[in-house]
Amino acid sequence: MTTIAENLQRIHSRMARACDEAQRPHASVGLLAVSKTFGADAVREAALAGQRAFGENYIQEAVDKIAQVRAMADVPPLTWHCIGPIQSNKTRLVAEHFDWVHTVDRLKIAQRLSDQRPAGLPPLQICLQVNVDGGETKSGCSPEEALALAQAIAALPQLQLRGVMSIPDPQPTPEAMLAVHQRVAAVFAQIRGSGLPGLEAFDTLSLGMTDDLELAVQAGSTLVRVGSGIFGRRSYPAAPVA
Ligand SMILES: *Cc1c(COP(=O)(O)O)cnc(C)c1O
């Protein structure tokens, strides 16, 4: 077995244990493999070990990698999630090449993604990025803005609003980290319970990374985004710049 396959198994065990402790079904939490900075061969290894959903931060890197992986005859179809910050001049590439976008935090970007989504493709699956712990310089809308933004995004024709995503800063204690995750989960629950039209598929709380996936599952995450725990340490800094 490759290291990547072993790492995937280890992450799935951690997820299963976290689900057991939270008394949640194992199938209620999915795994997004964050392959930023790693090449097409690493994605292939993970795919051959059964992983199907991949997350990327840097648009051009991702577009090149997606094409390389598609050309590999032994790799099954994969789902690609954009989890990096999106500038207006990159929305067309995102709309053309990705299946999901987790980092929508303003209407202008959502509008462009909807306008630029090619007609032959299914709607782009969208998570609203929420910032529950940072200042105004950090990506993500405020919890107060989230419901109105969700309503506006849900009305766009080529987008399907799927849920909420957040990248909370590390906290000094597990209790503090859990509390921050729970604030994100509360925003998710507020939108889900709102009765807004266009929320038929609103089922995704994208929360938790390698170091805090257990706490995120405890708070209700349905999709953990794991990079270094699968692929190893990244060789250049890859945290999204706020
Ligand atoms: C890099 C990244 C991850 C994965 O982080 P790890 O700590 O390597 O698991 C998850 N989500 C986002 C948005 C990221 O940028």
The ligand as an SDF file (V2000), in Angstrom:
LIG
                    3D

 15 15  0  0  0  0  0  0  0  0999 V2000
   -4.9880   23.9490    2.9620 C   0  0  0  0  0  0  0  0  0  0  0  0
   -6.4230   23.9320    3.3530 C   0  0  0  0  0  0  0  0  0  0  0  0
   -6.9890   22.8240    3.9970 C   0  0  0  0  0  0  0  0  0  0  0  0
   -6.1980   21.6080    4.4280 C   0  0  0  0  0  0  0  0  0  0  0  0
   -5.3710   21.9260    5.5080 O   0  0  0  0  0  0  0  0  0  0  0  0
   -4.5520   20.7700    6.2740 P   0  0  0  0  0  0  0  0  0  0  0  0
   -4.2260   21.4040    7.5690 O   0  0  0  0  0  0  0  0  0  0  0  0
   -3.3670   20.4760    5.4290 O   0  0  0  0  0  0  0  0  0  0  0  0
   -5.4510   19.6050    6.4170 O   0  0  0  0  0  0  0  0  0  0  0  0
   -8.3400   22.8470    4.2520 C   0  0  0  0  0  0  0  0  0  0  0  0
   -9.1180   23.9040    3.9120 N   0  0  0  0  0  0  0  0  0  0  0  0
   -8.6020   24.9900    3.3040 C   0  0  0  0  0  0  0  0  0  0  0  0
   -9.4990   26.1090    2.9380 C   0  0  0  0  0  0  0  0  0  0  0  0
   -7.2450   25.0510    3.0190 C   0  0  0  0  0  0  0  0  0  0  0  0
   -6.7490   26.1510    2.4290 O   0  0  0  0  0  0  0  0  0  0  0  0
  1  2  1  0
  2  3  1  0
  2 14  2  0
  3  4  1  0
  3 10  2  0
  4  5  1  0
  5  6  1  0
  6  7  2  0
  6  8  1  0
  6  9  1  0
 10 11  1  0
 11 12  2  0
 12 13  1  0
 12 14  1  0
 14 15  1  0
M  END
$$$$
